[in-house]
Every structure is written in C-alpha cells, then in structure tokens.
C-alpha cells in the first residue's frame, strides 16, 4: 500500500513538472527564504527540494537554520523570511503574546509513543512518575512542550505540577547534567533519547507521548497572516510542493532517512534507528485544541485559544 501511495505521488508530481505550472510568472514571489530547524520534522522541505517540487512550481527555496521561531519573528514581520518550521507550542505562544499573527501553513508531524521521554540514570531510585515528587527535571525550554506533556503525566500519577521543579537545560547538555547529578531526570527527544540510553544506560520513567498526551501535534510550517494575504499565488505554489513532499514522508520512511543527514549532524545510521512521530497531511483539530487547552490550563497561555482561527480555510 505504501509503495502504491508513493508511486501515485510521484506520478502526480511528474505531471505537474511536465506541464501544469506557469513557471512562476504570475506569482508574487519566486524566491523564498525558509527557516528550518535541524530536526527530523524539517525533512519534507528537503524531500521537496530533492524531488524538484519547488522548481516545478517556479520557486527557488533558500533555507536558513534557526533554533527557535521566537528568535526569527523580526524577520517574519519584515518579510526577510517567508516561512519557518515551528512547534505547535511556539505557534500558540507567539499568537498568545501578540508578537505576530501566525497561521498553520502545512502540518508535519504528530506525536507517537516512544519519541519523547523523561529518563533517569540507570542507578537512580526513580522508576515511576510518582517518584519524581520533589525532584528536578531538565527540559530544553521552560513552559513549553516538555513541561506540558510531563505535567499531564504527573497529574495522572496524582502529583501537582509544582510538586516537581523544572529547570531549563539544552538538549545537548542534558546527558552531562544527568551524569553529574545536576538534575534528577531529563525530558529528551530523538536523537538525544537514543544517546542517553546508549551512553548512560538511561531508564525511561515516563513516555510523554503516550496515554493522556498521545497524538498531540508536534511541528508544522508556519507563516504570518499578512504574508498569506500578500502572496496568495506564491503561497498556493509553495503549499502544493510541500504537500507532495509530506505525502512522500508519510508513505516512505527511507525518504526521510535519506535527507536527514544532509541538514543535520545526525549520521545516516542514527537517522534510520530513530523513532519518529507520524508524518501526515493534516493536523487533527481536536488534538490541536487539546494541546492548546493543556497549555492554557497550566498558565502558559494567557487566553484560551480557538485553534480553528489559526488554520486557513484555503491557501491561495
């Protein structure tokens, strides 16, 4: 079935490349700058580039490595960056702050079990979520996804969010922080999760993308509302190319594995071994709203959002 779906995608893209486009003549912009994060969720953009989907739409896409969407909001607002990879948490937080009006452009990845966990060193007495009471948990960013999904599991175990101390530790530093006992536990995602198990013998305490947090949306491509309004034809062309690549990513894991080493420092063998979430065409709106409600419930968002206002009814 997956091979058949992939063949259909390639057939459709081939037809587009052979004749359907206008070479970008009627588009508002033909060169785009896109902010990418060196994580697996950026893979569809590189799949699109590799397969010539942007070229077929008359587009030239330049990429710029970014670390966090918040840091590039000035570029998004002044138009020097057209689109960017964002977590759904950042999309919600930026809109809530009023810094920009962002819209979901193309969904990328949904959480699946085993891709993000709270882990402890192998000699730790901590073995359950309840054991974390009074302990310190490292997360990459405070009041973001890691803290949110961990809190949901703590509550399920009968703890309050303030029963645990969260501290910000970059993913790259968490293994050292664990081994030197600066933190009691760490919330990790791939490839850091695999590294912690391999190098430290780390033990999983909570699978934070299962149970009460299963199926939450993780990452998407975002744009500003103003950009969508100003560039409808460009947006439609860019979206068509990304959507084709997203279909390939959802049907062929090998396509993802092949591009990850080209824009990250993750070796090919590690890319193939990592657990990934689900790459799908559209976000589940109920799961998106559930994430928003969790963030609001923990006080990370001032206002309770209606996520449907962030999803354009039509692009282009």
Backbone torsions as a table, in degrees:
resi	resn	phi	psi	omega
1	UNK	NA	-43.6	-179.1
2	UNK	-64.0	-39.6	179.3
3	UNK	-64.4	-39.0	179.3
4	UNK	-65.0	-41.2	179.2
5	UNK	-64.3	-40.4	-180.0
6	UNK	-66.0	-41.4	179.5
7	UNK	-61.3	-39.5	179.0
8	UNK	-63.9	-43.8	179.2
9	UNK	-59.8	-45.6	-178.0
10	UNK	-66.5	-35.9	177.6
11	UNK	-63.8	-46.2	179.6
12	UNK	-62.0	-44.0	-178.8
13	UNK	-65.4	-34.4	179.3
14	UNK	-66.2	-40.0	177.6
15	UNK	-62.3	-43.1	179.2
16	UNK	-61.6	-43.4	-177.2
17	UNK	-66.3	-30.7	-175.7
18	UNK	-82.0	-18.2	-176.6
19	UNK	-168.7	-27.7	-167.2
20	UNK	-69.8	-23.9	-171.6
21	UNK	-83.9	169.3	178.4
22	UNK	-108.5	15.5	178.4
23	UNK	67.1	14.5	177.7
24	UNK	84.4	5.1	-174.1
25	UNK	-61.3	-33.6	-176.5
26	UNK	-98.7	3.6	-177.0
27	UNK	-82.6	150.0	179.4
28	UNK	-69.3	-34.3	178.9
29	UNK	-139.3	145.4	176.3
30	UNK	-117.9	-12.0	176.1
31	UNK	-118.3	123.8	-177.1
32	UNK	-119.0	145.2	172.6
33	UNK	-109.9	124.1	-174.4
34	UNK	-123.1	129.4	177.9
35	UNK	-82.7	124.2	179.9
36	UNK	-120.9	147.0	176.1
37	UNK	-104.4	136.4	-177.2
38	UNK	-75.3	64.4	178.8
39	UNK	-133.9	164.7	-177.5
40	UNK	-56.0	-28.9	-177.3
41	UNK	-63.3	-20.2	178.1
42	UNK	-78.6	-8.4	-172.6
43	UNK	-54.4	-42.3	-177.5
44	UNK	-56.7	-35.0	179.0
45	UNK	-63.2	-41.1	-179.2
46	UNK	-74.5	-28.1	172.4
47	UNK	-65.7	-41.3	178.7
48	UNK	-62.4	-43.1	179.2
49	UNK	-64.8	-45.9	-178.0
50	UNK	-61.0	-35.9	-177.4
51	UNK	-91.7	2.8	176.6
52	UNK	76.5	18.1	-177.4
53	UNK	-68.0	-36.1	178.7
54	UNK	-69.1	-44.5	179.6
55	UNK	-59.3	-40.1	179.8
56	UNK	-63.3	-25.0	179.0
57	UNK	-95.0	5.8	-179.6
58	UNK	76.8	24.3	-176.7
59	UNK	-113.9	145.3	168.5
60	UNK	-114.9	121.6	-177.4
61	UNK	-111.0	121.4	175.5
62	UNK	-104.5	138.3	-178.3
63	UNK	-108.4	149.8	176.3
64	UNK	-134.2	125.1	-179.7
65	UNK	-71.3	129.0	177.7
66	UNK	-125.1	159.2	179.4
67	UNK	-103.8	-32.5	-179.4
68	UNK	-153.8	139.1	-179.6
69	UNK	-57.8	-37.1	-178.1
70	UNK	-56.5	-35.3	-175.9
71	UNK	-70.7	-22.4	-177.2
72	UNK	-106.2	10.9	178.1
73	UNK	-58.4	-37.9	176.0
74	UNK	-57.1	-39.1	179.3
75	UNK	-70.3	-37.3	177.3
76	UNK	-64.8	-40.7	-177.3
77	UNK	-73.3	-32.6	-179.7
78	UNK	-92.7	0.0	174.1
79	UNK	86.6	2.8	179.7
80	UNK	-80.0	-11.9	170.5
81	UNK	-129.2	131.9	-172.8
82	UNK	-90.6	-39.8	-176.8
83	UNK	-149.8	168.4	-176.0
84	UNK	-160.1	154.3	171.9
85	UNK	-79.8	134.1	-179.6
86	UNK	-140.1	147.2	168.0
87	UNK	-74.6	156.5	176.4
88	UNK	-65.2	-31.2	177.0
89	UNK	-62.0	-46.3	179.4
90	UNK	-65.3	-39.5	178.1
91	UNK	-58.0	-45.8	179.4
92	UNK	-67.3	-43.5	-176.2
93	UNK	-66.7	-41.1	-179.7
94	UNK	-66.4	-43.0	176.6
95	UNK	-62.8	-40.4	-179.6
96	UNK	-64.6	-34.7	-178.4
97	UNK	-74.0	-20.6	-177.2
98	UNK	84.5	4.1	-178.7
99	UNK	-66.9	-29.4	178.9
100	UNK	-162.7	159.0	172.5
101	UNK	-102.2	102.5	-176.4
102	UNK	-102.5	151.4	178.6
103	UNK	-128.8	146.1	175.2
104	UNK	-71.1	120.7	-177.0
105	UNK	-97.0	-46.5	178.0
106	UNK	-154.1	123.4	176.4
107	UNK	-65.4	147.9	178.0
108	UNK	-120.0	-65.2	-168.2
109	UNK	-136.7	138.7	176.9
110	UNK	-112.0	146.4	-177.8
111	UNK	-63.3	144.6	173.7
112	UNK	-134.7	154.0	-179.6
113	UNK	-54.9	141.6	173.2
114	UNK	89.0	3.6	-176.7
115	UNK	-101.9	-9.7	178.8
116	UNK	-151.9	123.3	-173.4
117	UNK	-142.6	154.9	167.2
118	UNK	-91.1	123.3	-177.6
119	UNK	-124.7	160.4	178.1
120	UNK	-133.5	160.0	175.7
121	UNK	-61.0	156.3	-175.0
122	UNK	-63.5	-23.6	-179.6
123	UNK	-94.4	7.0	-179.4
124	UNK	-74.3	142.8	175.3
125	UNK	-77.2	-10.6	-179.2
126	UNK	-73.4	124.2	179.8
127	UNK	-133.5	-13.5	179.8
128	UNK	-133.2	166.5	177.4
129	UNK	-59.4	-38.7	-179.7
130	UNK	-62.9	-29.0	179.8
131	UNK	-69.2	-11.6	-178.5
132	UNK	-80.0	-5.6	179.8
133	UNK	-57.2	126.3	179.8
134	UNK	79.8	3.4	-177.6
135	UNK	-99.4	168.9	179.7
136	UNK	-108.1	126.7	-179.8
137	UNK	-114.7	126.9	176.5
138	UNK	-85.1	132.1	173.6
139	UNK	-128.3	154.1	-176.4
140	UNK	-66.6	-36.2	179.3
141	UNK	-141.0	135.3	178.1
142	UNK	-72.7	149.0	175.3
143	UNK	58.9	34.4	179.6
144	UNK	-125.9	-154.4	-172.1
145	UNK	-60.3	-47.5	-176.5
146	UNK	-57.7	-46.8	-179.4
147	UNK	-68.6	-36.6	-178.8
148	UNK	-64.9	-51.1	-176.6
149	UNK	-71.6	-31.7	176.6
150	UNK	-66.5	-42.4	178.3
151	UNK	-57.9	-40.0	-179.2
152	UNK	-60.7	-38.1	179.5
153	UNK	-77.7	-32.5	175.8
154	UNK	-63.2	-43.2	178.8
155	UNK	-63.3	-38.5	177.9
156	UNK	-63.0	-29.7	179.6
157	UNK	-87.5	3.5	176.9
158	UNK	91.6	10.0	178.3
159	UNK	-99.4	159.1	172.9
160	UNK	-95.5	153.4	179.2
161	UNK	-54.2	-35.4	-178.4
162	UNK	-83.9	5.2	172.9
163	UNK	-74.9	-15.1	-179.0
164	UNK	-122.4	140.9	176.5
165	UNK	-94.9	124.9	176.0
166	UNK	-102.3	139.4	178.2
167	UNK	-135.5	143.8	-177.7
168	UNK	-81.2	122.7	176.4
169	UNK	-138.9	120.5	178.4
170	UNK	-55.1	146.3	-179.0
171	UNK	-51.6	-42.0	-176.3
172	UNK	-63.8	-20.5	-177.6
173	UNK	-103.2	-3.5	-172.0
174	UNK	-71.1	-33.7	179.2
175	UNK	-63.7	-41.0	177.1
176	UNK	-65.7	-42.3	-180.0
177	UNK	-62.7	-36.4	177.2
178	UNK	-68.5	-47.5	-175.4
179	UNK	-68.3	-26.3	179.4
180	UNK	-96.7	6.2	176.4
181	UNK	65.7	21.9	175.5
182	UNK	-71.1	-26.3	173.5
183	UNK	-131.3	155.7	-179.7
184	UNK	-87.5	-28.9	-177.8
185	UNK	-151.3	161.6	-179.6
186	UNK	-136.6	140.2	171.8
187	UNK	-93.0	118.3	-174.3
188	UNK	-127.7	149.5	172.9
189	UNK	-119.2	171.9	177.1
190	UNK	-71.5	146.3	5.0
191	UNK	-88.9	3.2	-176.9
192	UNK	-67.7	-30.8	-179.6
193	UNK	-64.8	-46.1	177.7
194	UNK	-63.7	-39.8	179.5
195	UNK	-63.4	-39.6	-179.9
196	UNK	-64.5	-39.4	178.6
197	UNK	-68.4	-40.5	-177.0
198	UNK	-73.3	-45.7	-172.9
199	UNK	-87.1	-31.5	-175.8
200	UNK	-114.2	-6.6	-173.2
201	UNK	65.3	29.8	-175.1
202	UNK	-56.9	144.8	-178.2
203	UNK	-111.7	132.5	179.0
204	UNK	-74.8	129.9	175.5
205	UNK	-101.8	-41.4	179.0
206	UNK	-137.0	127.3	167.2
207	UNK	-86.4	101.5	-169.8
208	UNK	-81.7	4.6	174.1
209	UNK	-119.8	38.0	176.7
210	UNK	-137.7	175.2	176.9
211	UNK	58.1	-122.9	-175.7
212	UNK	-66.7	-12.0	-179.0
213	UNK	-118.9	15.7	179.4
214	UNK	-65.1	139.6	172.3
215	UNK	76.8	12.2	177.4
216	UNK	-71.0	143.6	178.5
217	UNK	-72.0	140.6	-176.6
218	UNK	-103.3	-61.9	-171.4
219	UNK	-134.9	156.9	179.2
220	UNK	-156.3	168.5	169.8
221	UNK	-91.1	132.8	-177.8
222	UNK	-119.6	153.5	174.7
223	UNK	-142.4	167.5	175.9
224	UNK	-85.7	153.9	176.8
225	UNK	-59.8	-39.0	179.9
226	UNK	-62.9	-41.6	-180.0
227	UNK	-62.6	-42.3	178.0
228	UNK	-60.3	-40.9	-178.8
229	UNK	-68.3	-39.3	-176.6
230	UNK	-78.8	-24.8	-171.4
231	UNK	-129.4	57.1	-175.1
232	UNK	-62.7	-41.3	-177.8
233	UNK	-73.0	-39.8	176.1
234	UNK	-63.6	-43.1	179.9
235	UNK	-60.2	-42.5	-179.8
236	UNK	-63.4	-42.8	-179.8
237	UNK	-66.4	-44.2	179.8
238	UNK	-63.8	-40.0	-179.7
239	UNK	-67.2	-40.4	178.5
240	UNK	-59.2	-44.3	-178.8
241	UNK	-65.3	-45.1	179.8
242	UNK	-65.1	-39.0	-178.6
243	UNK	-63.9	-38.9	176.9
244	UNK	-63.0	-43.0	179.4
245	UNK	-66.4	-36.5	178.8
246	UNK	-64.0	-37.8	177.6
247	UNK	-64.2	-40.2	177.7
248	UNK	-64.8	-44.4	-179.8
249	UNK	-60.4	-35.8	-178.8
250	UNK	-74.6	-22.2	-175.8
251	UNK	-103.2	-21.2	-171.1
252	UNK	-138.5	98.3	179.0
253	UNK	-59.8	-33.2	-178.9
254	UNK	-62.8	-29.4	178.2
255	UNK	-66.6	-36.2	176.3
256	UNK	-69.0	-47.5	-179.7
257	UNK	-56.4	-37.2	-175.1
258	UNK	-68.0	-32.4	-175.5
259	UNK	-95.7	-23.8	-176.5
260	UNK	-53.0	-45.5	-179.7
261	UNK	-66.8	-13.0	-177.6
262	UNK	-81.4	-17.5	-179.2
263	UNK	-132.6	3.8	176.4
264	UNK	-128.4	177.1	174.8
265	UNK	-98.1	17.6	179.6
266	UNK	-85.4	118.7	178.8
267	UNK	-63.4	159.3	-177.0
268	UNK	-58.4	-41.6	-178.7
269	UNK	-64.0	-40.5	179.4
270	UNK	-69.0	-38.1	178.8
271	UNK	-60.9	-40.4	-179.0
272	UNK	-70.2	-28.8	-175.8
273	UNK	-86.1	-19.5	-175.8
274	UNK	-66.8	144.5	168.7
275	UNK	-80.8	137.5	178.9
276	UNK	-122.1	162.0	173.6
277	UNK	-78.1	-167.6	-178.9
278	UNK	-93.6	122.6	174.2
279	UNK	-90.1	116.9	-176.1
280	UNK	-139.0	165.7	-172.5
281	UNK	-71.4	-38.7	-174.1
282	UNK	-133.7	151.6	176.7
283	UNK	-78.0	144.9	172.5
284	UNK	-79.2	115.4	-173.3
285	UNK	-62.6	-36.0	-180.0
286	UNK	-65.5	-39.3	178.8
287	UNK	-69.8	-36.8	176.2
288	UNK	-61.6	-45.1	179.3
289	UNK	-66.5	-36.5	178.3
290	UNK	-61.1	-42.8	177.7
291	UNK	-62.1	-44.6	178.4
292	UNK	-60.5	-41.3	179.9
293	UNK	-65.9	-38.7	177.2
294	UNK	-62.4	-46.8	-179.7
295	UNK	-61.1	-42.5	178.9
296	UNK	-67.7	-40.3	-178.7
297	UNK	-62.8	-32.2	178.6
298	UNK	-89.0	2.6	177.5
299	UNK	83.3	14.7	-178.8
300	UNK	-85.3	-15.2	173.7
301	UNK	-123.6	138.4	-178.9
302	UNK	-71.4	-44.0	-176.9
303	UNK	-112.7	146.7	176.6
304	UNK	-80.6	113.5	-173.5
305	UNK	-84.4	155.8	167.9
306	UNK	-101.1	106.5	-171.2
307	UNK	-66.7	-20.0	-179.6
308	UNK	-63.1	-23.3	178.7
309	UNK	-73.3	-13.7	-179.8
310	UNK	-96.2	-4.9	-179.1
311	UNK	-106.9	110.7	-179.3
312	UNK	-59.7	138.5	178.6
313	UNK	-70.6	-27.4	179.3
314	UNK	-153.7	139.0	175.4
315	UNK	-110.0	120.1	-178.4
316	UNK	94.9	NA	NA
